[in-house]
């Protein structure tokens, strides 16, 4: 009898324990369990996430699409210093997000459906990051392709800052390497055109002056223009750009502060020549 | 089907086990509980108790009261001009939709659904408007919001008109409602946003997150979180009874049974876990995110889309500190850094990648009484000393208010954030000092991989490695405003500056009336971008949206130190290294950007246009990956052009070897341009047409105090 009671008690305890375990497994709260789909891997909606996400967070084993290749390229470029590998991945990404093979589109009002942007676009939007990054890496060896990529970015987002300035800088690089004076003149002219397009994107309006006190901006663009005009021997425009550079640095200084003294010195020299 | 007998036996056995585990003992010592039993479980119904002011807890828990009093989440946060300004300006944009509604609301949503519950009181959030209703207020004052269902205990009223019917001229900052007279009746400043009337006292809502609120929490409310996981939306279950959750089982009975300490192990475990913090330290804004699709997973709520503003809890949840794979070999919870002796309890040395790190040791707790001996217990029952937590909740903020205004709004005993002295453990009493120490522990940098030689006219490659040591990314929280950055200089041996990044320049700020440089650098923005956010302007009738209510960039230009975007998007190794995350607005074709071209014509996007925005309520995309990931070093390169010999000759400089590279991490809790936007948006020329007295240039100058040099390194380069 005692044995039966012991057995029954033991059975009860086992059942109870089993019940407790069952209860725990069905009610246990695991924080974040619903984020197991990886909260760090963004799903386009309809735009791709343009930027860099830490590679170790993405959980990409084998890149499967244009965005995966872009991210692996960024990882190779920024984290591993593997420029060749990055270029290869960017090129693959670009080939999968390309206007010429209709794998991407520039989003305009024509992309709207019933007057609204749909959450899925076919083909998906063209990305600017892959083009900007690939252009930067190709610039030393293939400036023409770099310019082509950058110009695509100005189609994707004509209001994006800095892109026209980057195109201008590539043309300056080309001009400095030119041995043909005509070509050099042409490249400098192109550079001027794009640098001025950059300035036009953030004009110094009366609102800007009233809100900031600035009478000029884009110091580095003015510096580049001054150097072009110096190379072209156009003292008047060089002087104008040096003055704009100094005005733009009045309240913002420069990452290369010695250029401020150099600009002042060059203005003095130009004045002395007059 | 189980038999009645088996149910009965199980119930008896379960009751016995509960008694053996102590629940029965507790329930018999407290006269005011009403146990009820069912066949399967014992449900104890404790007596309801109104939310208590912290002062009620003070006699028995003096130490905890004092500590909590000096944290920003207790009090300051709710009277903060920044929080109030942010909530206020977002309502100006949204037509008041972020103010709470209550059970007596007669508002009907376009689909016919009544809107009579807010973010906290809606059982299952299925409509964006429910998430919006009280969106900011909910995490700052959830219990006060719930009390608002009773008009007699309502602090923050429901607005008379919303959307197109919203009247901005009558909108009061939330803090206006957090004042009472000596009888506990609400009194309002005579002028909207005015100074507290003489003799006014702080309301319950003024106390922010109180003792009672956290210790009433019974667990996560999974149904109110978008992913059914207890993250964001203040998705907590809160019991409003005398049963409070403490950190351990079987505490000594409370004098007069004022409250009961729960013996519910799951409640205790939740209080002690990092998960407790998830409900408010992830913030998910119900705006469509155009670069990352996420939506409410609750049945019927799929149309509620959101973006992640604060992602701190997710970062911790998925990070190394929520595992044993970290330098301390154990899970380091939120409490281990923000409720312990950290960072004042010794250091630990370890290696992360190739970086040798020495940093403060987390999870060291003091031994103390949990309550005041001789006061807290009946018959002077003895209390043991135990391992206890601190309630300082050190963070990255210091108040943007004078000590006197803090006292006038929060009580005459409100501590000075800069007070001298230390507590019984040797921890600084000053919130500002604790902030400094916390920041000092958060990050380390190294220049060790920098080029050792350089030539005039050549390129110097400076390589900076940075690693966050925090349990989440650094910076975290409102990480799109929290501004951590690298200040870097390269000088020659005579001190001639060859390169600078992360610098600021003293300049005028006409937007807020500073017409000339004022000698203060703490109120200056970094030089990667020049931006002025449109504060909007008064119009009648009111029209919701950015057209007249601001939030777009009135000025937006690249600066000379433009590193953040060129590094991320173009991969160009130059310019500012900024760890601040970035809010973005994707303007769609046909949208106006809010500024004009050289001819005065509105700039209109013809294609999709991505642009940084400084307004969380205007953003429809976010980059939360510019901040530093914990325990994963990241390298930032600077390709620095050295001047040519000819250029040096032009300015009469001869460089002296060696070159000195200095890098340091600085921190500012808010970018000045953001404060100036809020100043103007809540000022006399903003959409209300009058000043609501939250911010001005003087407040920015006096109280925006940055933390410099929280980590640094130096490197010497031989000039060849």
Interface residues (C-beta under 8 A of the other chain):
Chain A: X12 X16 X19 X29 X31 X32 X33 X34 X35 X39 X40 X42 X43 X44 X45 X46 X47 X48 X49 X50 X51 X52 X53 X54 X56 X57 X74 X77 X78 X79 X86 X106 X107 X108 X109 X111 X112 X117 X119 X125 X128 X129 X132 X133 X135 X136 X137 X155 X156 X157 X158 X159 X160 X161 X162 X165 X166 X200 X202 X203 X205 X207 X208 X210 X211 X212 X213 X214 X217 X218 X219 X220 X248 X249 X251 X252 X253 X254 X255 X256 X257 X258 X261 X262 X265 X266
Chain B: X9 X10 X13 X14 X17 X219 X220 X222 X227 X228 X229 X230 X231 X270 X273 X274 X275 X278 X288 X289 X290 X291 X292 X293 X294 X297 X308 X311 X314 X317 X318 X496 X497 X498 X499 X500 X501 X503 X505 X507 X508 X510 X511 X515 X527 X530 X532 X554 X555 X556 X557 X558 X559 X560 X561 X562 X565 X566 X568 X569 X570 X571 X572 X574 X575 X586 X588 X589 X590 X593 X595 X596 X597 X598 X600 X603 X605 X606 X607 X608 X609 X610 X611 X621 X623 X625 X626 X629 X632 X634 X635 X641 X643 X647 X650 X651 X653
